[in-house]
Amino acid sequence: MIARKFQKATSEELVEEYARAAVDYERALNAADSRTANRAQDRLTEAYRELRNRAAASMLLPLLQSEDEIIRSFVATHALEFAPEHGEPVLLWLAGRPGPHRTPAKYALKAWREGTLKFP
């Protein structure tokens, strides 16, 4: 989806694209393909921006129950902006267990608590 398509997409389509982009991001990182990872990150960010512009970011919250930790990680971090009571527990859980999402969760929480976390 290009930026113009994001504006024309339904909110449901944006949520689906957000989740797909998160999974694509993790796959690309695991394959050491930074170019593809960056493109996936851009898609995810654009979907989030469009949902936020529509005051529909809360539509991402059901994804906090996703089986994919990368999806939960991204949603929890973004939720700190609009629903921290939902995002913080997920990030605390991720930060407390071993795995690739532990460090990003810790840093997101640290930056949020310090007031330095920037949202796209």
C-alpha positions as YAML, in Angstrom:
chain: A
units: angstrom
residues:
- id: 1
  name: MET
  ca: [0.00, 0.00, 0.00]
- id: 2
  name: ILE
  ca: [1.31, 3.44, -0.84]
- id: 3
  name: ALA
  ca: [0.47, 6.54, 1.21]
- id: 4
  name: ARG
  ca: [-2.46, 7.47, -1.03]
- id: 5
  name: LYS
  ca: [-3.93, 3.98, -0.67]
- id: 6
  name: PHE
  ca: [-3.65, 4.26, 3.10]
- id: 7
  name: GLN
  ca: [-5.94, 7.28, 2.98]
- id: 8
  name: LYS
  ca: [-8.47, 5.39, 0.88]
- id: 9
  name: ALA
  ca: [-8.30, 2.17, 2.91]
- id: 10
  name: THR
  ca: [-10.93, 1.35, 5.49]
- id: 11
  name: SER
  ca: [-9.84, 1.37, 9.11]
- id: 12
  name: GLU
  ca: [-10.18, -2.41, 9.17]
- id: 13
  name: GLU
  ca: [-7.84, -2.67, 6.19]
- id: 14
  name: LEU
  ca: [-5.35, -0.43, 7.95]
- id: 15
  name: VAL
  ca: [-5.38, -2.69, 11.01]
- id: 16
  name: GLU
  ca: [-4.78, -5.71, 8.77]
- id: 17
  name: GLU
  ca: [-1.93, -3.92, 6.99]
- id: 18
  name: TYR
  ca: [-0.40, -2.91, 10.33]
- id: 19
  name: ALA
  ca: [-0.36, -6.55, 11.48]
- id: 20
  name: ARG
  ca: [1.01, -7.80, 8.13]
- id: 21
  name: ALA
  ca: [3.73, -5.16, 8.19]
- id: 22
  name: ALA
  ca: [4.77, -6.14, 11.73]
- id: 23
  name: VAL
  ca: [5.16, -9.78, 10.70]
- id: 24
  name: ASP
  ca: [6.99, -8.77, 7.51]
- id: 25
  name: TYR
  ca: [9.32, -6.61, 9.61]
- id: 26
  name: GLU
  ca: [10.25, -9.50, 11.89]
- id: 27
  name: ARG
  ca: [10.76, -11.91, 8.99]
- id: 28
  name: ALA
  ca: [13.04, -9.41, 7.26]
- id: 29
  name: LEU
  ca: [15.05, -8.85, 10.42]
- id: 30
  name: ASN
  ca: [15.44, -12.60, 10.91]
- id: 31
  name: ALA
  ca: [16.70, -12.81, 7.33]
- id: 32
  name: ALA
  ca: [19.12, -9.89, 7.91]
- id: 33
  name: ASP
  ca: [17.32, -7.95, 5.18]
- id: 34
  name: SER
  ca: [17.38, -4.40, 6.50]
- id: 35
  name: ARG
  ca: [15.98, -2.86, 3.32]
- id: 36
  name: THR
  ca: [12.81, -4.99, 3.48]
- id: 37
  name: ALA
  ca: [12.57, -4.46, 7.25]
- id: 38
  name: ASN
  ca: [12.69, -0.70, 6.75]
- id: 39
  name: ARG
  ca: [9.95, -0.84, 4.12]
- id: 40
  name: ALA
  ca: [7.78, -2.93, 6.43]
- id: 41
  name: GLN
  ca: [8.41, -0.46, 9.27]
- id: 42
  name: ASP
  ca: [7.37, 2.38, 6.97]
- id: 43
  name: ARG
  ca: [4.10, 0.57, 6.08]
- id: 44
  name: LEU
  ca: [3.37, -0.08, 9.73]
- id: 45
  name: THR
  ca: [4.09, 3.52, 10.67]
- id: 46
  name: GLU
  ca: [1.92, 4.88, 7.86]
- id: 47
  name: ALA
  ca: [-0.97, 2.62, 8.86]
- id: 48
  name: TYR
  ca: [-0.65, 3.80, 12.47]
- id: 49
  name: ARG
  ca: [-0.53, 7.47, 11.44]
- id: 50
  name: GLU
  ca: [-3.66, 7.09, 9.34]
- id: 51
  name: LEU
  ca: [-5.53, 5.31, 12.14]
- id: 52
  name: ARG
  ca: [-4.47, 8.00, 14.59]
- id: 53
  name: ASN
  ca: [-5.55, 10.75, 12.17]
- id: 54
  name: ARG
  ca: [-8.97, 9.10, 12.03]
- id: 55
  name: ALA
  ca: [-9.10, 8.81, 15.84]
- id: 56
  name: ALA
  ca: [-9.28, 5.04, 15.27]
- id: 57
  name: ALA
  ca: [-5.99, 3.91, 16.83]
- id: 58
  name: SER
  ca: [-7.96, 2.02, 19.47]
- id: 59
  name: MET
  ca: [-8.91, -0.45, 16.73]
- id: 60
  name: LEU
  ca: [-5.40, -1.86, 17.18]
- id: 61
  name: LEU
  ca: [-6.03, -2.93, 20.78]
- id: 62
  name: PRO
  ca: [-7.47, -6.39, 19.91]
- id: 63
  name: LEU
  ca: [-4.07, -7.14, 18.33]
- id: 64
  name: LEU
  ca: [-2.61, -7.14, 21.85]
- id: 65
  name: GLN
  ca: [-4.02, -10.69, 21.98]
- id: 66
  name: SER
  ca: [-2.19, -11.76, 18.83]
- id: 67
  name: GLU
  ca: [-0.16, -14.96, 18.85]
- id: 68
  name: ASP
  ca: [2.67, -13.00, 17.18]
- id: 69
  name: GLU
  ca: [4.78, -11.26, 19.80]
- id: 70
  name: ILE
  ca: [6.06, -8.76, 17.24]
- id: 71
  name: ILE
  ca: [2.50, -7.57, 16.64]
- id: 72
  name: ARG
  ca: [1.86, -7.30, 20.38]
- id: 73
  name: SER
  ca: [5.15, -5.43, 20.81]
- id: 74
  name: PHE
  ca: [4.34, -2.80, 18.18]
- id: 75
  name: VAL
  ca: [0.74, -2.34, 19.31]
- id: 76
  name: ALA
  ca: [1.73, -2.12, 22.98]
- id: 77
  name: THR
  ca: [4.32, 0.53, 22.21]
- id: 78
  name: HIS
  ca: [1.90, 2.59, 20.12]
- id: 79
  name: ALA
  ca: [-0.81, 2.10, 22.75]
- id: 80
  name: LEU
  ca: [1.33, 4.02, 25.23]
- id: 81
  name: GLU
  ca: [0.23, 7.10, 23.28]
- id: 82
  name: PHE
  ca: [-3.54, 6.53, 23.43]
- id: 83
  name: ALA
  ca: [-4.22, 3.70, 25.92]
- id: 84
  name: PRO
  ca: [-1.22, 3.20, 28.22]
- id: 85
  name: GLU
  ca: [-3.29, 1.10, 30.60]
- id: 86
  name: HIS
  ca: [-3.43, -1.52, 27.83]
- id: 87
  name: GLY
  ca: [0.07, -1.15, 26.39]
- id: 88
  name: GLU
  ca: [2.13, -1.00, 29.56]
- id: 89
  name: PRO
  ca: [1.18, -4.46, 30.93]
- id: 90
  name: VAL
  ca: [2.03, -6.10, 27.61]
- id: 91
  name: LEU
  ca: [5.39, -4.36, 27.45]
- id: 92
  name: LEU
  ca: [6.11, -5.33, 31.05]
- id: 93
  name: TRP
  ca: [5.33, -8.94, 30.18]
- id: 94
  name: LEU
  ca: [7.58, -8.84, 27.10]
- id: 95
  name: ALA
  ca: [10.37, -7.12, 29.07]
- id: 96
  name: GLY
  ca: [10.24, -9.82, 31.71]
- id: 97
  name: ARG
  ca: [10.81, -12.80, 29.47]
- id: 98
  name: PRO
  ca: [13.69, -13.95, 27.31]
- id: 99
  name: GLY
  ca: [13.53, -13.39, 23.58]
- id: 100
  name: PRO
  ca: [14.04, -10.81, 20.88]
- id: 101
  name: HIS
  ca: [11.25, -8.51, 22.09]
- id: 102
  name: ARG
  ca: [12.61, -8.12, 25.61]
- id: 103
  name: THR
  ca: [15.07, -5.28, 24.98]
- id: 104
  name: PRO
  ca: [12.79, -3.18, 22.73]
- id: 105
  name: ALA
  ca: [10.03, -3.48, 25.34]
- id: 106
  name: LYS
  ca: [12.37, -2.37, 28.12]
- id: 107
  name: TYR
  ca: [13.57, 0.65, 26.14]
- id: 108
  name: ALA
  ca: [10.05, 1.64, 25.08]
- id: 109
  name: LEU
  ca: [8.92, 1.60, 28.71]
- id: 110
  name: LYS
  ca: [12.00, 3.52, 29.84]
- id: 111
  name: ALA
  ca: [11.57, 6.23, 27.20]
- id: 112
  name: TRP
  ca: [7.83, 6.49, 27.86]
- id: 113
  name: ARG
  ca: [8.36, 6.89, 31.61]
- id: 114
  name: GLU
  ca: [11.04, 9.52, 30.98]
- id: 115
  name: GLY
  ca: [8.75, 11.36, 28.57]
- id: 116
  name: THR
  ca: [11.14, 10.95, 25.64]
- id: 117
  name: LEU
  ca: [9.24, 8.34, 23.60]
- id: 118
  name: LYS
  ca: [8.36, 9.79, 20.20]
- id: 119
  name: PHE
  ca: [5.38, 8.56, 18.22]
- id: 120
  name: PRO
  ca: [5.24, 8.70, 14.42]
...
